[in-house]
């Protein structure tokens, strides 16, 4: 793998990693600040952390309980 190939790979992965990081942080911050969730908070925390990009999306759709 040459230097050009490495640069190309980084440029392809950067947007995915950025989206993953933003979703992870947003999901965890919302989970911590939210008073009520549908189910135990510790379980939603595991889902957000362990299931990469899908976990935070699932939490935002199904886990949040509107007051």
PyMOL Python script that loads the backbone (N, CA, C, O; Angstrom):
from pymol import cmd

cmd.read_pdbstr("""\
ATOM      1  N   UNK A   1       0.864  -1.176   0.000  1.00  0.00           N
ATOM      2  CA  UNK A   1       0.000   0.000   0.000  1.00  0.00           C
ATOM      3  C   UNK A   1       0.901   1.227   0.000  1.00  0.00           C
ATOM      4  O   UNK A   1       1.689   1.428   0.924  1.00  0.00           O
ATOM      5  N   UNK A   2       0.782   2.036  -1.027  1.00  0.00           N
ATOM      6  CA  UNK A   2       1.617   3.227  -1.145  1.00  0.00           C
ATOM      7  C   UNK A   2       1.045   4.389  -0.369  1.00  0.00           C
ATOM      8  O   UNK A   2      -0.033   4.306   0.218  1.00  0.00           O
ATOM      9  N   UNK A   3       1.787   5.463  -0.382  1.00  0.00           N
ATOM     10  CA  UNK A   3       1.382   6.668   0.333  1.00  0.00           C
ATOM     11  C   UNK A   3       0.091   7.228  -0.251  1.00  0.00           C
ATOM     12  O   UNK A   3      -0.763   7.712   0.492  1.00  0.00           O
ATOM     13  N   UNK A   4      -0.061   7.169  -1.565  1.00  0.00           N
ATOM     14  CA  UNK A   4      -1.260   7.668  -2.225  1.00  0.00           C
ATOM     15  C   UNK A   4      -2.484   6.843  -1.846  1.00  0.00           C
ATOM     16  O   UNK A   4      -3.572   7.387  -1.655  1.00  0.00           O
ATOM     17  N   UNK A   5      -2.301   5.522  -1.739  1.00  0.00           N
ATOM     18  CA  UNK A   5      -3.412   4.648  -1.351  1.00  0.00           C
ATOM     19  C   UNK A   5      -3.860   4.924   0.080  1.00  0.00           C
ATOM     20  O   UNK A   5      -5.054   4.904   0.380  1.00  0.00           O
ATOM     21  N   UNK A   6      -2.903   5.179   0.951  1.00  0.00           N
ATOM     22  CA  UNK A   6      -3.219   5.476   2.353  1.00  0.00           C
ATOM     23  C   UNK A   6      -3.997   6.781   2.462  1.00  0.00           C
ATOM     24  O   UNK A   6      -4.968   6.863   3.215  1.00  0.00           O
ATOM     25  N   UNK A   7      -3.583   7.789   1.725  1.00  0.00           N
ATOM     26  CA  UNK A   7      -4.285   9.069   1.728  1.00  0.00           C
ATOM     27  C   UNK A   7      -5.710   8.903   1.210  1.00  0.00           C
ATOM     28  O   UNK A   7      -6.650   9.486   1.749  1.00  0.00           O
ATOM     29  N   UNK A   8      -5.857   8.109   0.167  1.00  0.00           N
ATOM     30  CA  UNK A   8      -7.176   7.855  -0.397  1.00  0.00           C
ATOM     31  C   UNK A   8      -8.084   7.140   0.607  1.00  0.00           C
ATOM     32  O   UNK A   8      -9.263   7.472   0.730  1.00  0.00           O
ATOM     33  N   UNK A   9      -7.537   6.171   1.313  1.00  0.00           N
ATOM     34  CA  UNK A   9      -8.308   5.428   2.311  1.00  0.00           C
ATOM     35  C   UNK A   9      -8.737   6.336   3.456  1.00  0.00           C
ATOM     36  O   UNK A   9      -9.866   6.238   3.936  1.00  0.00           O
ATOM     37  N   UNK A  10      -7.857   7.206   3.890  1.00  0.00           N
ATOM     38  CA  UNK A  10      -8.192   8.135   4.976  1.00  0.00           C
ATOM     39  C   UNK A  10      -9.300   9.086   4.536  1.00  0.00           C
ATOM     40  O   UNK A  10     -10.217   9.373   5.305  1.00  0.00           O
ATOM     41  N   UNK A  11      -9.214   9.571   3.305  1.00  0.00           N
ATOM     42  CA  UNK A  11     -10.234  10.492   2.807  1.00  0.00           C
ATOM     43  C   UNK A  11     -11.592   9.804   2.664  1.00  0.00           C
ATOM     44  O   UNK A  11     -12.628  10.452   2.812  1.00  0.00           O
ATOM     45  N   UNK A  12     -11.601   8.518   2.382  1.00  0.00           N
ATOM     46  CA  UNK A  12     -12.863   7.791   2.285  1.00  0.00           C
ATOM     47  C   UNK A  12     -13.454   7.475   3.660  1.00  0.00           C
ATOM     48  O   UNK A  12     -14.674   7.481   3.826  1.00  0.00           O
ATOM     49  N   UNK A  13     -12.603   7.203   4.633  1.00  0.00           N
ATOM     50  CA  UNK A  13     -13.086   6.841   5.963  1.00  0.00           C
ATOM     51  C   UNK A  13     -13.418   8.036   6.851  1.00  0.00           C
ATOM     52  O   UNK A  13     -14.220   7.907   7.776  1.00  0.00           O
ATOM     53  N   UNK A  14     -12.828   9.177   6.592  1.00  0.00           N
ATOM     54  CA  UNK A  14     -13.009  10.349   7.455  1.00  0.00           C
ATOM     55  C   UNK A  14     -14.480  10.748   7.638  1.00  0.00           C
ATOM     56  O   UNK A  14     -14.895  10.980   8.774  1.00  0.00           O
ATOM     57  N   UNK A  15     -15.283  10.836   6.572  1.00  0.00           N
ATOM     58  CA  UNK A  15     -16.693  11.218   6.787  1.00  0.00           C
ATOM     59  C   UNK A  15     -17.463  10.196   7.625  1.00  0.00           C
ATOM     60  O   UNK A  15     -18.292  10.576   8.452  1.00  0.00           O
ATOM     61  N   UNK A  16     -17.200   8.919   7.421  1.00  0.00           N
ATOM     62  CA  UNK A  16     -17.887   7.880   8.194  1.00  0.00           C
ATOM     63  C   UNK A  16     -17.504   7.976   9.667  1.00  0.00           C
ATOM     64  O   UNK A  16     -18.366   7.885  10.541  1.00  0.00           O
ATOM     65  N   UNK A  17     -16.225   8.158   9.942  1.00  0.00           N
ATOM     66  CA  UNK A  17     -15.777   8.285  11.330  1.00  0.00           C
ATOM     67  C   UNK A  17     -16.337   9.535  11.986  1.00  0.00           C
ATOM     68  O   UNK A  17     -16.681   9.513  13.168  1.00  0.00           O
ATOM     69  N   UNK A  18     -16.431  10.619  11.236  1.00  0.00           N
ATOM     70  CA  UNK A  18     -16.989  11.862  11.776  1.00  0.00           C
ATOM     71  C   UNK A  18     -18.466  11.688  12.118  1.00  0.00           C
ATOM     72  O   UNK A  18     -18.908  12.120  13.182  1.00  0.00           O
ATOM     73  N   UNK A  19     -19.230  11.062  11.230  1.00  0.00           N
ATOM     74  CA  UNK A  19     -20.650  10.804  11.498  1.00  0.00           C
ATOM     75  C   UNK A  19     -20.801   9.893  12.709  1.00  0.00           C
ATOM     76  O   UNK A  19     -21.647  10.141  13.568  1.00  0.00           O
ATOM     77  N   UNK A  20     -19.987   8.836  12.786  1.00  0.00           N
ATOM     78  CA  UNK A  20     -20.035   7.918  13.921  1.00  0.00           C
ATOM     79  C   UNK A  20     -19.769   8.662  15.226  1.00  0.00           C
ATOM     80  O   UNK A  20     -20.495   8.478  16.203  1.00  0.00           O
ATOM     81  N   UNK A  21     -18.734   9.501  15.248  1.00  0.00           N
ATOM     82  CA  UNK A  21     -18.373  10.207  16.469  1.00  0.00           C
ATOM     83  C   UNK A  21     -19.464  11.189  16.886  1.00  0.00           C
ATOM     84  O   UNK A  21     -19.799  11.272  18.068  1.00  0.00           O
ATOM     85  N   UNK A  22     -20.017  11.928  15.938  1.00  0.00           N
ATOM     86  CA  UNK A  22     -21.074  12.896  16.255  1.00  0.00           C
ATOM     87  C   UNK A  22     -22.311  12.179  16.790  1.00  0.00           C
ATOM     88  O   UNK A  22     -22.897  12.625  17.776  1.00  0.00           O
ATOM     89  N   UNK A  23     -22.717  11.078  16.163  1.00  0.00           N
ATOM     90  CA  UNK A  23     -23.876  10.321  16.652  1.00  0.00           C
ATOM     91  C   UNK A  23     -23.624   9.745  18.039  1.00  0.00           C
ATOM     92  O   UNK A  23     -24.511   9.774  18.891  1.00  0.00           O
ATOM     93  N   UNK A  24     -22.434   9.228  18.271  1.00  0.00           N
ATOM     94  CA  UNK A  24     -22.099   8.663  19.576  1.00  0.00           C
ATOM     95  C   UNK A  24     -22.174   9.717  20.669  1.00  0.00           C
ATOM     96  O   UNK A  24     -22.799   9.496  21.706  1.00  0.00           O
ATOM     97  N   UNK A  25     -21.544  10.855  20.443  1.00  0.00           N
ATOM     98  CA  UNK A  25     -21.537  11.920  21.452  1.00  0.00           C
ATOM     99  C   UNK A  25     -22.942  12.473  21.663  1.00  0.00           C
ATOM    100  O   UNK A  25     -23.361  12.670  22.803  1.00  0.00           O
ATOM    101  N   UNK A  26     -23.671  12.724  20.583  1.00  0.00           N
ATOM    102  CA  UNK A  26     -25.030  13.263  20.704  1.00  0.00           C
ATOM    103  C   UNK A  26     -25.942  12.288  21.442  1.00  0.00           C
ATOM    104  O   UNK A  26     -26.745  12.701  22.279  1.00  0.00           O
ATOM    105  N   UNK A  27     -25.824  11.009  21.138  1.00  0.00           N
ATOM    106  CA  UNK A  27     -26.647  10.013  21.818  1.00  0.00           C
ATOM    107  C   UNK A  27     -26.343   9.921  23.300  1.00  0.00           C
ATOM    108  O   UNK A  27     -27.256   9.862  24.123  1.00  0.00           O
ATOM    109  N   UNK A  28     -25.057   9.909  23.646  1.00  0.00           N
ATOM    110  CA  UNK A  28     -24.690   9.813  25.060  1.00  0.00           C
ATOM    111  C   UNK A  28     -25.046  11.070  25.841  1.00  0.00           C
ATOM    112  O   UNK A  28     -25.512  10.983  26.977  1.00  0.00           O
ATOM    113  N   UNK A  29     -24.830  12.232  25.245  1.00  0.00           N
ATOM    114  CA  UNK A  29     -25.190  13.492  25.922  1.00  0.00           C
ATOM    115  C   UNK A  29     -26.691  13.560  26.146  1.00  0.00           C
ATOM    116  O   UNK A  29     -27.140  13.937  27.229  1.00  0.00           O
ATOM    117  N   UNK A  30     -27.471  13.201  25.135  1.00  0.00           N
ATOM    118  CA  UNK A  30     -28.927  13.219  25.286  1.00  0.00           C
ATOM    119  C   UNK A  30     -29.380  12.200  26.324  1.00  0.00           C
ATOM    120  O   UNK A  30     -30.270  12.481  27.126  1.00  0.00           O
ATOM    121  N   UNK A  31     -28.774  11.023  26.310  1.00  0.00           N
ATOM    122  CA  UNK A  31     -29.139   9.981  27.271  1.00  0.00           C
ATOM    123  C   UNK A  31     -28.858  10.422  28.700  1.00  0.00           C
ATOM    124  O   UNK A  31     -29.666  10.177  29.596  1.00  0.00           O
ATOM    125  N   UNK A  32     -27.727  11.066  28.918  1.00  0.00           N
ATOM    126  CA  UNK A  32     -27.367  11.529  30.261  1.00  0.00           C
ATOM    127  C   UNK A  32     -28.292  12.650  30.720  1.00  0.00           C
ATOM    128  O   UNK A  32     -28.688  12.692  31.884  1.00  0.00           O
ATOM    129  N   UNK A  33     -28.636  13.553  29.813  1.00  0.00           N
ATOM    130  CA  UNK A  33     -29.445  14.707  30.211  1.00  0.00           C
ATOM    131  C   UNK A  33     -30.940  14.423  30.233  1.00  0.00           C
ATOM    132  O   UNK A  33     -31.704  15.183  30.827  1.00  0.00           O
ATOM    133  N   UNK A  34     -31.362  13.352  29.603  1.00  0.00           N
ATOM    134  CA  UNK A  34     -32.778  13.009  29.533  1.00  0.00           C
ATOM    135  C   UNK A  34     -33.264  12.458  30.880  1.00  0.00           C
ATOM    136  O   UNK A  34     -32.588  11.638  31.501  1.00  0.00           O
ATOM    137  N   UNK A  35     -34.422  12.909  31.318  1.00  0.00           N
ATOM    138  CA  UNK A  35     -34.966  12.453  32.599  1.00  0.00           C
ATOM    139  C   UNK A  35     -35.601  11.069  32.491  1.00  0.00           C
ATOM    140  O   UNK A  35     -35.481  10.254  33.406  1.00  0.00           O
ATOM    141  N   UNK A  36     -36.278  10.804  31.369  1.00  0.00           N
ATOM    142  CA  UNK A  36     -36.995   9.540  31.216  1.00  0.00           C
ATOM    143  C   UNK A  36     -36.684   8.915  29.867  1.00  0.00           C
ATOM    144  O   UNK A  36     -36.588   9.600  28.848  1.00  0.00           O
ATOM    145  N   UNK A  37     -36.530   7.604  29.887  1.00  0.00           N
ATOM    146  CA  UNK A  37     -36.342   6.851  28.656  1.00  0.00           C
ATOM    147  C   UNK A  37     -37.299   5.665  28.654  1.00  0.00           C
ATOM    148  O   UNK A  37     -37.861   5.308  29.689  1.00  0.00           O
ATOM    149  N   UNK A  38     -37.475   5.068  27.504  1.00  0.00           N
ATOM    150  CA  UNK A  38     -38.280   3.852  27.408  1.00  0.00           C
ATOM    151  C   UNK A  38     -37.363   2.680  27.702  1.00  0.00           C
ATOM    152  O   UNK A  38     -36.746   2.127  26.791  1.00  0.00           O
ATOM    153  N   UNK A  39     -37.271   2.310  28.929  1.00  0.00           N
ATOM    154  CA  UNK A  39     -36.369   1.242  29.349  1.00  0.00           C
ATOM    155  C   UNK A  39     -35.245   1.811  30.203  1.00  0.00           C
ATOM    156  O   UNK A  39     -35.137   3.027  30.362  1.00  0.00           O
ATOM    157  N   UNK A  40     -34.413   0.941  30.749  1.00  0.00           N
ATOM    158  CA  UNK A  40     -33.334   1.403  31.625  1.00  0.00           C
ATOM    159  C   UNK A  40     -32.255   2.168  30.858  1.00  0.00           C
ATOM    160  O   UNK A  40     -31.888   1.804  29.740  1.00  0.00           O
ATOM    161  N   UNK A  41     -31.761   3.230  31.484  1.00  0.00           N
ATOM    162  CA  UNK A  41     -30.733   4.054  30.853  1.00  0.00           C
ATOM    163  C   UNK A  41     -29.460   3.269  30.575  1.00  0.00           C
ATOM    164  O   UNK A  41     -28.823   3.473  29.542  1.00  0.00           O
ATOM    165  N   UNK A  42     -29.077   2.368  31.489  1.00  0.00           N
ATOM    166  CA  UNK A  42     -27.833   1.620  31.297  1.00  0.00           C
ATOM    167  C   UNK A  42     -27.909   0.763  30.041  1.00  0.00           C
ATOM    168  O   UNK A  42     -26.910   0.589  29.343  1.00  0.00           O
ATOM    169  N   UNK A  43     -29.104   0.222  29.747  1.00  0.00           N
ATOM    170  CA  UNK A  43     -29.268  -0.596  28.551  1.00  0.00           C
ATOM    171  C   UNK A  43     -29.159   0.260  27.289  1.00  0.00           C
ATOM    172  O   UNK A  43     -28.526  -0.147  26.314  1.00  0.00           O
ATOM    173  N   UNK A  44     -29.768   1.433  27.303  1.00  0.00           N
ATOM    174  CA  UNK A  44     -29.657   2.331  26.157  1.00  0.00           C
ATOM    175  C   UNK A  44     -28.214   2.788  25.974  1.00  0.00           C
ATOM    176  O   UNK A  44     -27.748   2.947  24.846  1.00  0.00           O
ATOM    177  N   UNK A  45     -27.514   2.997  27.072  1.00  0.00           N
ATOM    178  CA  UNK A  45     -26.099   3.361  26.972  1.00  0.00           C
ATOM    179  C   UNK A  45     -25.284   2.280  26.275  1.00  0.00           C
ATOM    180  O   UNK A  45     -24.437   2.578  25.433  1.00  0.00           O
ATOM    181  N   UNK A  46     -25.542   1.021  26.628  1.00  0.00           N
ATOM    182  CA  UNK A  46     -24.855  -0.091  25.964  1.00  0.00           C
ATOM    183  C   UNK A  46     -25.205  -0.160  24.482  1.00  0.00           C
ATOM    184  O   UNK A  46     -24.336  -0.395  23.642  1.00  0.00           O
ATOM    185  N   UNK A  47     -26.465   0.043  24.171  1.00  0.00           N
ATOM    186  CA  UNK A  47     -26.891   0.006  22.769  1.00  0.00           C
ATOM    187  C   UNK A  47     -26.206   1.109  21.969  1.00  0.00           C
ATOM    188  O   UNK A  47     -25.721   0.868  20.864  1.00  0.00           O
ATOM    189  N   UNK A  48     -26.165   2.315  22.524  1.00  0.00           N
ATOM    190  CA  UNK A  48     -25.539   3.440  21.834  1.00  0.00           C
ATOM    191  C   UNK A  48     -24.055   3.178  21.613  1.00  0.00           C
ATOM    192  O   UNK A  48     -23.530   3.464  20.537  1.00  0.00           O
ATOM    193  N   UNK A  49     -23.378   2.638  22.614  1.00  0.00           N
ATOM    194  CA  UNK A  49     -21.934   2.429  22.509  1.00  0.00           C
ATOM    195  C   UNK A  49     -21.586   1.211  21.655  1.00  0.00           C
ATOM    196  O   UNK A  49     -20.683   1.281  20.820  1.00  0.00           O
ATOM    197  N   UNK A  50     -22.282   0.109  21.852  1.00  0.00           N
ATOM    198  CA  UNK A  50     -21.883  -1.138  21.204  1.00  0.00           C
ATOM    199  C   UNK A  50     -22.338  -1.281  19.751  1.00  0.00           C
ATOM    200  O   UNK A  50     -21.699  -1.998  18.981  1.00  0.00           O
ATOM    201  N   UNK A  51     -23.412  -0.626  19.366  1.00  0.00           N
ATOM    202  CA  UNK A  51     -23.939  -0.828  18.026  1.00  0.00           C
ATOM    203  C   UNK A  51     -23.609   0.313  17.080  1.00  0.00           C
ATOM    204  O   UNK A  51     -24.401   0.641  16.197  1.00  0.00           O
ATOM    205  N   UNK A  52     -22.458   0.909  17.259  1.00  0.00           N
ATOM    206  CA  UNK A  52     -21.847   1.862  16.333  1.00  0.00           C
ATOM    207  C   UNK A  52     -22.827   2.915  15.838  1.00  0.00           C
ATOM    208  O   UNK A  52     -23.419   3.628  16.648  1.00  0.00           O
ATOM    209  N   UNK A  53     -23.008   3.028  14.541  1.00  0.00           N
ATOM    210  CA  UNK A  53     -23.850   4.089  13.980  1.00  0.00           C
ATOM    211  C   UNK A  53     -25.332   3.793  14.190  1.00  0.00           C
ATOM    212  O   UNK A  53     -26.122   4.721  14.368  1.00  0.00           O
ATOM    213  N   UNK A  54     -25.719   2.537  14.172  1.00  0.00           N
ATOM    214  CA  UNK A  54     -27.132   2.169  14.309  1.00  0.00           C
ATOM    215  C   UNK A  54     -27.653   2.407  15.734  1.00  0.00           C
ATOM    216  O   UNK A  54     -28.810   2.793  15.901  1.00  0.00           O
ATOM    217  N   UNK A  55     -26.834   2.188  16.747  1.00  0.00           N
ATOM    218  CA  UNK A  55     -27.256   2.314  18.135  1.00  0.00           C
ATOM    219  C   UNK A  55     -27.823   3.679  18.494  1.00  0.00           C
ATOM    220  O   UNK A  55     -28.929   3.752  19.028  1.00  0.00           O
ATOM    221  N   UNK A  56     -27.100   4.770  18.218  1.00  0.00           N
ATOM    222  CA  UNK A  56     -27.665   6.088  18.524  1.00  0.00           C
ATOM    223  C   UNK A  56     -28.941   6.392  17.743  1.00  0.00           C
ATOM    224  O   UNK A  56     -29.852   7.034  18.267  1.00  0.00           O
ATOM    225  N   UNK A  57     -29.009   5.936  16.499  1.00  0.00           N
ATOM    226  CA  UNK A  57     -30.211   6.170  15.695  1.00  0.00           C
ATOM    227  C   UNK A  57     -31.402   5.443  16.317  1.00  0.00           C
ATOM    228  O   UNK A  57     -32.492   6.007  16.414  1.00  0.00           O
ATOM    229  N   UNK A  58     -31.198   4.203  16.734  1.00  0.00           N
ATOM    230  CA  UNK A  58     -32.262   3.431  17.384  1.00  0.00           C
ATOM    231  C   UNK A  58     -32.681   4.111  18.681  1.00  0.00           C
ATOM    232  O   UNK A  58     -33.871   4.181  18.986  1.00  0.00           O
ATOM    233  N   UNK A  59     -31.718   4.613  19.445  1.00  0.00           N
ATOM    234  CA  UNK A  59     -32.049   5.317  20.694  1.00  0.00           C
ATOM    235  C   UNK A  59     -32.904   6.548  20.414  1.00  0.00           C
ATOM    236  O   UNK A  59     -33.916   6.765  21.080  1.00  0.00           O
ATOM    237  N   UNK A  60     -32.500   7.359  19.426  1.00  0.00           N
ATOM    238  CA  UNK A  60     -33.264   8.574  19.136  1.00  0.00           C
ATOM    239  C   UNK A  60     -34.663   8.265  18.631  1.00  0.00           C
ATOM    240  O   UNK A  60     -35.583   9.046  18.873  1.00  0.00           O
ATOM    241  N   UNK A  61     -34.850   7.154  17.939  1.00  0.00           N
ATOM    242  CA  UNK A  61     -36.178   6.808  17.417  1.00  0.00           C
ATOM    243  C   UNK A  61     -37.050   6.143  18.476  1.00  0.00           C
ATOM    244  O   UNK A  61     -38.220   6.494  18.629  1.00  0.00           O
ATOM    245  N   UNK A  62     -36.477   5.173  19.216  1.00  0.00           N
ATOM    246  CA  UNK A  62     -37.294   4.362  20.119  1.00  0.00           C
ATOM    247  C   UNK A  62     -37.047   4.599  21.615  1.00  0.00           C
ATOM    248  O   UNK A  62     -37.934   4.325  22.423  1.00  0.00           O
ATOM    249  N   UNK A  63     -35.902   5.086  21.994  1.00  0.00           N
ATOM    250  CA  UNK A  63     -35.545   5.148  23.399  1.00  0.00           C
ATOM    251  C   UNK A  63     -35.966   6.395  24.137  1.00  0.00           C
ATOM    252  O   UNK A  63     -36.193   6.362  25.346  1.00  0.00           O
ATOM    253  N   UNK A  64     -36.071   7.481  23.425  1.00  0.00           N
ATOM    254  CA  UNK A  64     -36.433   8.740  24.097  1.00  0.00           C
ATOM    255  C   UNK A  64     -37.916   8.750  24.430  1.00  0.00           C
ATOM    256  O   UNK A  64     -38.752   8.315  23.638  1.00  0.00           O
ATOM    257  N   UNK A  65     -38.219   9.246  25.592  1.00  0.00           N
ATOM    258  CA  UNK A  65     -39.625   9.379  26.000  1.00  0.00           C
ATOM    259  C   UNK A  65     -39.919  10.854  26.160  1.00  0.00           C
ATOM    260  O   UNK A  65     -39.346  11.524  27.018  1.00  0.00           O
ATOM    261  N   UNK A  66     -40.806  11.350  25.339  1.00  0.00           N
ATOM    262  CA  UNK A  66     -41.167  12.758  25.391  1.00  0.00           C
ATOM    263  C   UNK A  66     -41.976  13.052  26.646  1.00  0.00           C
ATOM    264  O   UNK A  66     -42.866  12.289  27.019  1.00  0.00           O
ATOM    265  N   UNK A  67     -41.660  14.148  27.278  1.00  0.00           N
ATOM    266  CA  UNK A  67     -42.328  14.522  28.531  1.00  0.00           C
ATOM    267  C   UNK A  67     -43.674  15.148  28.283  1.00  0.00           C
ATOM    268  O   UNK A  67     -44.366  15.520  29.231  1.00  0.00           O
TER     269      UNK A  67
END
""", "prot")
cmd.dss("prot")
cmd.show_as("cartoon", "prot")
cmd.util.cbc("prot")
cmd.orient("prot")
